[in-house]
Amino acid sequence: MNRDYAIEKQFLTRSYDSSSEIELLLEDRYSITGGQKPFMVFGKPEKQAPIKLEDNNTIPITKERKYNTRTELKNYFQQTLANQKRLIKKIQAYNRSKSEKPFPVKKMLHHYKIPEFEDFIPLNTLWQKYTQELLFPQKNIPPMSIVLPRLSSADLNGCLLTVLKSKNHNLVGTRGIVVCDTQHSFIICVPRNEDSKEWNENKQEFSPLEMMGGIRVVLKKGSLFGFDVVLPGSEEECIGFTIIGSRFEFRTSDRSGKKFKNHNVDDL
């Protein structure tokens, strides 16, 4: 070797004890015919697929999975509405028989697999906490000019809605928890008997529909809805909001990034 390579030898002594082995490594490193070349070779880089981190605990969300989920949900609501019609006919037939025994509504609800309002109360509790954090993140009440844009992007699944006005007068006063917020309608689960509408507290006799409760499909267009948001740190004080259904004819994911503009709305 023509050079001393003092620096290289100093580094290699940390890994090798034999000086002869170090000499052989350096000769091979700086030799043209050796296994290592004393210069860098630039060539066309090899194409490599991007590294994907896979989590074995999660199932990838595919288009097929989304489609199957929507189909199953649609079939569930269609089957539930069909079962509700069967139960209403059964209640009407029972009322015509003038039997002294009350109709076993709870048993029939379980038989026809009709959801009950009480099953969704925990969902409404979660929605109240979510809405409080969305509208009042600082635990105080900001101006309405700040609250309303946040409210327009809120997810209403779990909200306790009341139909204030509607072109379908039979729906006015109906209240229930939103179980599915679709583009053109709210699918709500309503309570039974005196809780089905606001003015039923003193009512003694109820229609088969009020006795059953269950699922209702309320079109957004032509309806006015109201709901309350409990203030943070209080269980009794709340703020009431009113929304025009036709202005919410968007999916929640699309509504989150939409800016609402002032323009005329359809008369109710």
SERO-4910 file (N, C-alpha, C, O; in steps of 0.05 Angstrom, whole numbers):
BEGIN
 pado doro    nc1    nc2    nc3   cac1   cac2   cac3    cc1    cc2    cc3    oc1    oc2    oc3
  Met    A     17    -24      0      0      0      0     17     25      0     37     26     15
  Asn    A     10     44    -16     26     68    -19     19     89      2     34    108      7
  Arg    A     -4     86     13    -13    106     33    -15     93     60    -16     69     63
  Asp    A    -14    111     80    -15    101    108    -43     95    117    -47     77    133
  Tyr    A    -63    111    108    -91    108    116    -94    108    147   -106     90    159
  Ala    A    -82    128    159    -82    129    189   -110    132    200   -117    119    220
  Ile    A   -125    149    188   -152    154    198   -170    129    196   -184    122    214
  Glu    A   -168    115    172   -183     91    168   -175     69    188   -192     55    199
  Lys    A   -149     67    192   -140     47    211   -150     53    240   -157     34    255
  Gln    A   -151     79    247   -160     86    273   -189     78    277   -196     69    299
  Phe    A   -206     82    257   -234     73    259   -237     43    260   -253     32    275
  Leu    A   -221     29    243   -224      0    242   -214    -14    267   -222    -36    273
  Thr    A   -196     -1    282   -187    -13    307   -209    -16    328   -206    -31    347
  Arg    A   -230     -2    324   -253     -5    343   -268    -30    338   -283    -40    355
  Ser    A   -265    -42    314   -280    -66    307   -262    -91    303   -271   -113    305
  Tyr    A   -236    -86    298   -218   -108    293   -193   -106    311   -183    -84    315
  Asp    A   -184   -128    321   -160   -129    338   -134   -134    322   -113   -125    329
  Ser    A   -137   -149    300   -113   -156    285   -106   -134    265   -123   -126    249
  Ser    A    -81   -125    266    -72   -104    247    -69   -115    219    -74   -101    200
  Ser    A    -63   -141    217    -60   -153    190    -88   -155    176    -90   -151    152
  Glu    A   -108   -160    192   -135   -161    180   -144   -134    171   -158   -131    151
  Ile    A   -136   -113    186   -143    -86    178   -129    -79    152   -140    -66    135
  Glu    A   -103    -87    150    -88    -82    125   -102    -95    101   -104    -83     80
  Leu    A   -111   -119    104   -124   -133     82   -151   -119     74   -157   -117     51
  Leu    A   -165   -110     94   -190    -96     88   -185    -70     73   -200    -64     54
  Leu    A   -165    -55     81   -159    -30     67   -149    -35     39   -156    -20     20
  Glu    A   -132    -56     35   -123    -62      8   -146    -70    -10   -147    -62    -33
  Asp    A   -165    -85      1   -188    -93    -15   -206    -69    -21   -219    -67    -42
  Arg    A   -208    -51     -1   -226    -28     -4   -216     -9    -26   -232      0    -42
  Tyr    A   -191     -4    -27   -180     15    -46   -167      2    -71   -153     16    -86
  Ser    A   -172    -23    -75   -161    -37    -99   -182    -36   -121   -206    -39   -116
  Ile    A   -172    -31   -145   -191    -30   -168   -203    -57   -174   -226    -58   -182
  Thr    A   -188    -78   -169   -199   -105   -174   -211   -118   -150   -219   -141   -150
  Gly    A   -213   -103   -128   -224   -114   -104   -254   -116   -104   -267   -108   -123
  Gly    A   -264   -127    -81   -293   -130    -79   -308   -104    -76   -331   -102    -84
  Gln    A   -295    -84    -64   -307    -57    -61   -293    -37    -79   -269    -39    -83
  Lys    A   -308    -20    -91   -297      0   -109   -292     26    -94   -307     34    -77
  Pro    A   -269     40   -101   -262     64    -87   -277     89    -97   -268    111    -92
  Phe    A   -299     85   -110   -314    108   -120   -344    100   -120   -350     76   -118
  Met    A   -361    120   -121   -390    116   -120   -400    111   -149   -392    126   -167
  Val    A   -417     92   -152   -429     85   -178   -457     95   -178   -474     87   -162
  Phe    A   -463    113   -197   -490    124   -200   -504    110   -223   -494    109   -245
  Gly    A   -526     99   -217   -542     85   -237   -571     91   -234   -579    107   -217
  Lys    A   -587     80   -252   -616     84   -251   -628     70   -226   -625     46   -223
  Pro    A   -640     86   -209   -651     73   -185   -673     54   -191   -689     57   -210
  Glu    A   -675     33   -175   -696     13   -178   -722     24   -167   -723     36   -145
  Lys    A   -743     19   -182   -770     27   -172   -780      8   -151   -780    -16   -154
  Gln    A   -788     20   -129   -798      5   -107   -826     14   -100   -832     38   -100
  Ala    A   -843     -5    -94   -870      1    -86   -870     15    -59   -854      9    -42
  Pro    A   -888     35    -55   -889     48    -29   -896     29     -7   -912     10    -10
  Ile    A   -884     34     15   -888     16     38   -915     23     51   -920     46     58
  Lys    A   -931      3     54   -958      6     67   -957     -6     94   -951    -30     98
  Leu    A   -965     10    113   -966      0    141   -994    -12    145  -1014      1    142
  Glu    A   -994    -38    151  -1019    -52    154  -1024    -57    183  -1007    -66    198
  Asp    A  -1048    -51    191  -1057    -56    219  -1075    -81    218  -1097    -80    207
  Asn    A  -1066   -102    230  -1081   -127    229  -1107   -125    245  -1125   -142    243
  Asn    A  -1109   -104    262  -1133   -102    279  -1156    -87    266  -1178    -87    276
  Thr    A  -1151    -75    242  -1172    -60    229  -1178    -72    202  -1161    -84    189
  Ile    A  -1203    -70    194  -1212    -80    168  -1212    -57    148  -1224    -37    154
  Pro    A  -1198    -60    125  -1198    -37    106  -1226    -31     96  -1242    -49     90
  Ile    A  -1231     -5     94  -1257      5     84  -1257      6     54  -1243     23     42
  Thr    A  -1271    -11     41  -1272    -13     12  -1299     -3      2  -1318      0     17
  Lys    A  -1301      2    -25  -1326     10    -37  -1347    -12    -33  -1371     -7    -29
  Glu    A  -1338    -37    -36  -1357    -59    -33  -1368    -60     -4  -1391    -66      0
  Arg    A  -1350    -55     15  -1359    -56     43  -1379    -33     48  -1399    -37     62
  Lys    A  -1374     -9     37  -1393     13     41  -1419      7     28  -1441     12     40
  Tyr    A  -1418     -5      4  -1443    -12    -10  -1459    -32      6  -1484    -30      8
  Asn    A  -1446    -52     16  -1459    -73     32  -1472    -62     57  -1494    -70     65
  Thr    A  -1458    -43     70  -1468    -31     94  -1493    -15     88  -1513    -17    103
  Arg    A  -1493      1     67  -1517     17     60  -1540     -1     52  -1563      4     59
  Thr    A  -1534    -23     38  -1555    -41     30  -1568    -55     54  -1592    -57     56
  Glu    A  -1551    -63     73  -1562    -76     98  -1579    -57    114  -1600    -64    124
  Leu    A  -1569    -32    116  -1584    -11    131  -1611     -5    118  -1631     -3    131
  Lys    A  -1611     -3     91  -1635      2     76  -1655    -21     79  -1679    -16     83
  Asn    A  -1645    -45     78  -1663    -69     81  -1674    -70    109  -1697    -78    113
  Tyr    A  -1658    -62    129  -1667    -63    157  -1691    -43    161  -1711    -51    173
  Phe    A  -1688    -19    151  -1709      1    154  -1734     -8    138  -1757     -4    148
  Gln    A  -1731    -18    115  -1754    -27     99  -1769    -50    113  -1793    -51    114
  Gln    A  -1754    -69    125  -1766    -91    139  -1780    -81    164  -1801    -91    171
  Thr    A  -1767    -62    178  -1779    -52    203  -1805    -37    197  -1825    -40    211
  Leu    A  -1806    -21    176  -1830     -6    168  -1852    -26    160  -1876    -21    166
  Ala    A  -1845    -47    146  -1865    -68    139  -1876    -82    164  -1900    -87    165
  Asn    A  -1859    -88    183  -1868   -100    208  -1886    -82    224  -1905    -91    237
  Gln    A  -1880    -55    223  -1897    -36    237  -1925    -35    225  -1945    -33    240
  Lys    A  -1927    -37    199  -1954    -38    186  -1969    -63    195  -1993    -62    200
  Arg    A  -1955    -86    197  -1969   -110    206  -1978   -107    235  -2000   -116    242
  Leu    A  -1962    -95    252  -1969    -92    280  -1993    -72    282  -2011    -77    299
  Ile    A  -1994    -51    267  -2016    -32    268  -2042    -46    260  -2063    -42    273
  Lys    A  -2041    -63    239  -2065    -78    232  -2074    -97    254  -2098   -101    258
  Lys    A  -2055   -109    268  -2061   -127    290  -2074   -112    313  -2093   -122    325
  Ile    A  -2064    -88    319  -2076    -71    340  -2104    -63    333  -2122    -64    350
  Gln    A  -2108    -55    308  -2135    -47    299  -2155    -70    301  -2177    -66    309
  Ala    A  -2146    -93    293  -2164   -117    295  -2170   -123    324  -2192   -131    330
  Tyr    A  -2150   -120    341  -2155   -125    370  -2174   -105    382  -2191   -112    398
  Asn    A  -2172    -80    373  -2190    -59    384  -2219    -64    374  -2238    -59    389
  Arg    A  -2222    -75    350  -2249    -81    341  -2262   -104    355  -2286   -106    357
  Ser    A  -2245   -121    367  -2256   -144    382  -2268   -136    409  -2282   -151    421
  Lys    A  -2262   -111    418  -2272   -100    443  -2265   -118    467  -2281   -122    485
  Ser    A  -2241   -128    467  -2231   -144    489  -2225   -126    513  -2216   -104    510
  Glu    A  -2230   -137    537  -2225   -121    561  -2196   -121    568  -2187   -102    582
  Lys    A  -2181   -141    560  -2152   -142    566  -2137   -122    548  -2143   -119    524
  Pro    A  -2117   -108    559  -2101    -90    542  -2084   -106    522  -2076   -128    527
  Phe    A  -2079    -93    500  -2063   -106    479  -2034   -108    489  -2023    -89    498
  Pro    A  -2022   -132    486  -1994   -135    495  -1974   -122    476  -1961   -135    460
  Val    A  -1971    -96    478  -1955    -81    459  -1925    -88    462  -1912    -93    442
  Lys    A  -1915    -89    487  -1887    -95    491  -1879   -122    479  -1858   -125    467
  Lys    A  -1897   -142    483  -1891   -169    473  -1890   -168    442  -1873   -181    430
  Met    A  -1909   -154    430  -1910   -153    401  -1886   -137    389  -1876   -143    367
  Leu    A  -1877   -116    403  -1854   -101    394  -1829   -119    393  -1813   -117    374
  His    A  -1827   -136    413  -1805   -155    413  -1808   -176    391  -1788   -185    379
  His    A  -1833   -185    387  -1838   -205    367  -1832   -195    339  -1820   -209    322
  Tyr    A  -1840   -170    333  -1835   -159    306  -1808   -145    303  -1802   -133    282
  Lys    A  -1792   -145    325  -1766   -133    324  -1767   -103    317  -1752    -94    300
  Ile    A  -1785    -89    330  -1787    -60    326  -1771    -46    347  -1775    -50    371
  Pro    A  -1753    -28    340  -1737    -14    359  -1753      5    377  -1774     15    369
  Glu    A  -1745      8    402  -1758     25    421  -1742     50    427  -1718     50    424
  Phe    A  -1756     71    434  -1744     97    440  -1722     95    462  -1701    108    460
  Glu    A  -1728     79    482  -1710     77    505  -1683     65    497  -1663     70    510
  Asp    A  -1682     50    475  -1657     38    466  -1637     59    456  -1613     54    455
  Phe    A  -1647     83    448  -1630    103    436  -1625    127    455  -1613    146    447
  Ile    A  -1634    125    479  -1628    147    499  -1598    150    503  -1588    172    504
  Pro    A  -1583    128    507  -1553    131    509  -1541    145    485  -1521    160    488
  Leu    A  -1552    140    461  -1541    154    437  -1546    184    439  -1529    199    431
  Asn    A  -1569    192    449  -1575    220    453  -1557    233    473  -1549    256    470
  Thr    A  -1550    218    494  -1532    228    515  -1504    233    503  -1492    254    508
  Leu    A  -1495    215    486  -1469    219    472  -1470    242    453  -1451    257    451
  Trp    A  -1493    246    440  -1496    268    421  -1495    295    436  -1483    314    426
  Gln    A  -1507    296    459  -1507    321    475  -1478    328    482  -1470    352    481
  Lys    A  -1462    309    491  -1434    314    498  -1418    323    473  -1402    342    475
  Tyr    A  -1423    310    451  -1409    317    426  -1417    345    418  -1399    361    409
  Thr    A  -1442    353    419  -1451    379    411  -1441    401    429  -1434    423    421
  Gln    A  -1440    395    455  -1429    415    474  -1399    421    468  -1391    444    468
  Glu    A  -1384    400    462  -1356    404    455  -1352    419    428  -1333    434    425
  Leu    A  -1371    414    410  -1370    427    384  -1378    457    385  -1364    474    374
  Leu    A  -1399    463    399  -1409    490    400  -1396    507    422  -1392    531    418
  Phe    A  -1390    494    445  -1379    509    467  -1352    497    476  -1351    486    498
  Pro    A  -1331    498    460  -1306    485    467  -1292    498    491  -1277    485    505
  Gln    A  -1298    524    496  -1285    538    518  -1303    538    543  -1297    553    562
  Lys    A  -1324    522    543  -1342    520    566  -1358    546    571  -1370    550    592
  Asn    A  -1357    565    552  -1373    589    554  -1391    591    529  -1387    576    510
  Ile    A  -1409    610    529  -1427    613    507  -1417    635    488  -1418    659    494
  Pro    A  -1406    628    465  -1396    648    446  -1419    661    431  -1442    652    434
  Pro    A  -1414    682    416  -1436    695    400  -1448    675    380  -1435    656    371
  Met    A  -1474    680    374  -1488    663    355  -1475    663    328  -1478    644    313
  Ser    A  -1461    685    321  -1447    685    295  -1425    664    293  -1417    657    271
  Ile    A  -1416    655    315  -1395    634    316  -1409    606    319  -1400    587    308
  Val    A  -1430    606    335  -1444    580    341  -1457    569    316  -1456    545    311
  Leu    A  -1471    586    301  -1488    576    279  -1472    562    257  -1480    541    247
  Pro    A  -1449    573    248  -1433    558    228  -1424    531    239  -1422    512    223
  Arg    A  -1418    529    264  -1410    503    276  -1434    484    276  -1431    460    270
  Leu    A  -1457    495    282  -1481    479    282  -1488    468    255  -1498    445    252
  Ser    A  -1483    483    234  -1490    474    207  -1474    450    198  -1482    435    181
  Ser    A  -1450    446    210  -1434    423    203  -1436    400    223  -1422    380    221
  Ala    A  -1455    403    243  -1457    382    264  -1470    357    253  -1487    358    235
  Asp    A  -1463    335    264  -1475    309    258  -1500    307    276  -1498    309    300
  Leu    A  -1523    303    263  -1549    302    278  -1558    274    285  -1579    271    296
  Asn    A  -1541    254    280  -1548    227    289  -1547    225    320  -1526    230    331
  Gly    A  -1570    220    332  -1572    219    361  -1586    244    373  -1591    245    397
  Cys    A  -1593    263    356  -1607    287    365  -1636    281    369  -1649    267    354
  Leu    A  -1647    293    390  -1676    291    396  -1690    313    382  -1690    336    391
  Leu    A  -1702    307    359  -1715    327    342  -1745    328    347  -1758    308    354
  Thr    A  -1757    352    343  -1786    355    344  -1795    369    318  -1783    389    310
  Val    A  -1815    358    305  -1825    370    281  -1843    393    289  -1865    389    300
  Leu    A  -1835    418    283  -1850    442    290  -1871    449    269  -1893    456    276
  Lys    A  -1863    447    244  -1881    452    222  -1875    432    200  -1853    423    197
  Ser    A  -1896    425    185  -1892    407    163  -1916    408    144  -1938    414    152
  Lys    A  -1911    403    118  -1933    401     99  -1951    378    105  -1974    378     98
  Asn    A  -1939    357    117  -1955    335    127  -1964    341    155  -1948    337    174
  His    A  -1989    350    159  -1998    359    185  -1998    336    206  -1998    342    230
  Asn    A  -1999    312    197  -1999    289    217  -1972    287    231  -1971    274    252
  Leu    A  -1951    298    219  -1924    296    231  -1919    319    251  -1900    317    267
  Val    A  -1935    340    251  -1930    363    269  -1932    354    298  -1951    341    306
  Gly    A  -1911    360    313  -1910    352    342  -1896    326    346  -1889    320    369
  Thr    A  -1890    311    325  -1876    285    328  -1847    291    337  -1834    309    327
  Arg    A  -1838    275    356  -1810    279    365  -1797    252    369  -1811    232    375
  Gly    A  -1772    251    365  -1757    226    367  -1727    230    363  -1719    252    356
  Ile    A  -1712    209    368  -1683    210    366  -1675    202    338  -1684    181    328
  Val    A  -1658    218    326  -1649    212    298  -1631    187    299  -1610    187    312
  Val    A  -1639    166    284  -1622    142    282  -1608    141    256  -1588    126    253
  Cys    A  -1617    157    236  -1603    158    210  -1609    185    197  -1633    191    192
  Asp    A  -1589    200    191  -1591    225    177  -1584    221    148  -1561    221    141
  Thr    A  -1605    218    131  -1600    214    102  -1601    241     88  -1605    262    100
  Gln    A  -1597    241     62  -1596    266     47  -1622    280     47  -1623    305     49
  His    A  -1644    266     44  -1670    279     41  -1690    274     64  -1712    283     63
  Ser    A  -1681    260     85  -1700    254    106  -1685    248    132  -1661    241    132
  Phe    A  -1700    251    154  -1691    242    181  -1706    217    188  -1731    217    187
  Ile    A  -1692    196    195  -1705    172    205  -1702    172    235  -1680    171    246
  Ile    A  -1725    175    249  -1724    178    278  -1739    155    291  -1757    143    279
  Cys    A  -1732    150    316  -1746    131    333  -1762    146    354  -1750    161    370
  Val    A  -1788    143    353  -1806    159    370  -1815    143    395  -1816    119    393
  Pro    A  -1821    157    417  -1831    143    440  -1860    135    437  -1873    142    416
  Arg    A  -1871    122    457  -1898    112    455  -1917    128    472  -1909    142    491
  Asn    A  -1944    126    465  -1966    137    481  -1963    167    486  -1960    183    468
  Glu    A  -1963    175    512  -1964    203    519  -1938    218    511  -1939    243    509
  Asp    A  -1916    204    507  -1891    217    500  -1887    220    470  -1868    232    462
  Ser    A  -1906    210    454  -1902    210    425  -1904    238    414  -1891    245    394
  Lys    A  -1921    255    426  -1923    283    417  -1924    301    442  -1930    292    464
  Glu    A  -1918    327    437  -1916    346    459  -1942    350    474  -1942    354    498
  Trp    A  -1965    348    460  -1990    354    473  -2006    329    481  -2030    330    485
  Asn    A  -1992    307    483  -2006    281    491  -2004    275    520  -2012    253    529
  Glu    A  -1994    294    537  -1990    288    565  -2016    281    579  -2017    263    596
  Asn    A  -2037    295    572  -2063    291    586  -2082    274    569  -2106    271    576
  Lys    A  -2072    261    549  -2089    245    532  -2093    217    544  -2074    206    556
  Gln    A  -2117    206    542  -2123    180    555  -2123    157    534  -2114    135    541
  Glu    A  -2132    163    510  -2133    142    490  -2114    149    467  -2111    173    460
  Phe    A  -2101    129    457  -2080    133    436  -2086    117    412  -2098     95    413
  Ser    A  -2077    127    389  -2081    113    364  -2061     89    363  -2042     88    378
  Pro    A  -2066     69    345  -2048     47    343  -2019     56    336  -2000     44    345
  Leu    A  -2016     77    321  -1990     87    314  -1976     98    339  -1952     94    342
  Glu    A  -1991    113    356  -1979    124    381  -1973    102    401  -1954    104    416
  Met    A  -1990     81    401  -1984     58    420  -1959     43    412  -1945     32    429
  Met    A  -1953     43    386  -1930     27    377  -1904     42    379  -1884     29    386
  Gly    A  -1903     68    373  -1878     82    372  -1862     73    347  -1873     73    325
  Gly    A  -1837     66    351  -1821     55    329  -1808     76    311  -1801     98    320
  Ile    A  -1805     69    286  -1790     85    267  -1809    103    251  -1830     95    243
  Arg    A  -1800    128    245  -1814    146    228  -1794    158    208  -1771    163    215
  Val    A  -1803    161    183  -1787    174    163  -1799    202    157  -1821    204    147
  Val    A  -1784    223    164  -1794    250    162  -1777    264    140  -1753    267    142
  Leu    A  -1791    273    119  -1777    287     97  -1767    314    107  -1781    328    122
  Lys    A  -1743    321     99  -1732    347    107  -1746    370     92  -1751    391    104
  Lys    A  -1751    366     67  -1763    387     51  -1792    393     60  -1808    374     63
  Gly    A  -1797    418     66  -1824    425     75  -1829    422    104  -1851    422    113
  Ser    A  -1807    418    120  -1810    414    149  -1791    433    164  -1770    440    154
  Leu    A  -1800    440    188  -1785    456    206  -1780    440    231  -1799    429    243
  Phe    A  -1755    438    240  -1748    421    263  -1736    438    286  -1724    459    281
  Gly    A  -1740    429    310  -1729    442    333  -1715    422    351  -1723    399    353
  Phe    A  -1695    431    365  -1681    413    385  -1667    431    405  -1662    455    400
  Asp    A  -1660    419    428  -1646    434    450  -1619    422    454  -1614    398    452
  Val    A  -1600    440    461  -1573    432    469  -1569    441    498  -1571    465    504
  Val    A  -1563    422    515  -1558    428    543  -1532    443    546  -1512    436    534
  Leu    A  -1532    464    562  -1508    481    566  -1488    465    583  -1495    450    600
  Pro    A  -1462    469    577  -1442    454    592  -1442    463    622  -1444    486    628
  Gly    A  -1440    443    639  -1440    449    668  -1467    452    680  -1470    459    703
  Ser    A  -1488    447    664  -1516    450    673  -1533    428    662  -1529    420    639
  Glu    A  -1551    417    679  -1569    396    670  -1597    407    664  -1614    392    653
  Glu    A  -1603    432    672  -1629    443    668  -1631    464    647  -1651    466    633
  Glu    A  -1610    480    644  -1610    502    625  -1601    491    597  -1583    475    595
  Cys    A  -1615    501    577  -1608    493    550  -1615    515    530  -1628    535    537
  Ile    A  -1604    512    506  -1610    531    484  -1625    517    463  -1617    495    454
  Gly    A  -1647    529    454  -1663    517    433  -1655    527    405  -1649    551    401
  Phe    A  -1654    509    386  -1647    516    358  -1670    507    340  -1683    487    345
  Thr    A  -1673    521    318  -1693    514    298  -1679    512    271  -1663    530    264
  Ile    A  -1683    491    256  -1670    488    230  -1691    483    209  -1712    471    214
  Ile    A  -1686    493    185  -1703    489    162  -1694    464    148  -1671    463    139
  Gly    A  -1711    445    145  -1703    419    134  -1691    420    107  -1671    406    101
  Ser    A  -1702    437     89  -1692    439     61  -1663    449     60  -1649    444     41
  Arg    A  -1654    464     80  -1626    474     81  -1607    452     90  -1583    456     88
  Phe    A  -1618    430    100  -1601    408    109  -1603    384     91  -1598    361    100
  Glu    A  -1611    388     66  -1613    366     48  -1586    359     36  -1582    358     12
  Phe    A  -1567    353     54  -1540    345     47  -1532    323     66  -1542    322     89
  Arg    A  -1515    305     57  -1504    286     75  -1486    300     95  -1475    322     90
  Thr    A  -1483    288    119  -1467    301    140  -1438    306    130  -1427    327    136
  Ser    A  -1426    287    116  -1399    290    106  -1397    314     86  -1376    328     86
  Asp    A  -1417    318     70  -1417    340     51  -1423    367     64  -1413    388     56
  Arg    A  -1440    366     85  -1448    390     99  -1426    402    116  -1426    426    121
  Ser    A  -1406    385    124  -1385    395    142  -1368    416    129  -1357    434    143
  Gly    A  -1364    414    102  -1347    434     89  -1362    454     72  -1351    468     56
  Lys    A  -1389    455     76  -1405    473     60  -1411    499     75  -1416    499     99
  Lys    A  -1409    521     60  -1416    547     71  -1444    555     61  -1449    557     37
  Phe    A  -1462    559     80  -1490    566     73  -1492    596     66  -1480    613     80
  Lys    A  -1507    601     45  -1511    628     36  -1540    637     41  -1558    620     42
  Asn    A  -1544    663     45  -1571    673     50  -1586    674     23  -1578    688      5
  His    A  -1608    659     22  -1625    660     -2  -1653    651      7  -1656    641     29
  Asn    A  -1672    655    -11  -1700    648     -4  -1703    618     -1  -1689    602    -14
  Val    A  -1721    610     16  -1727    582     21  -1756    577     14  -1772    596     13
  Asp    A  -1763    552     10  -1790    545      4  -1809    551     27  -1801    547     50
  Asp    A  -1832    561     22  -1852    566     43  -1861    540     55  -1864    520     41
  Leu    A  -1865    540     81  -1874    516     95  -1904    515     94  -1916    496    105
***
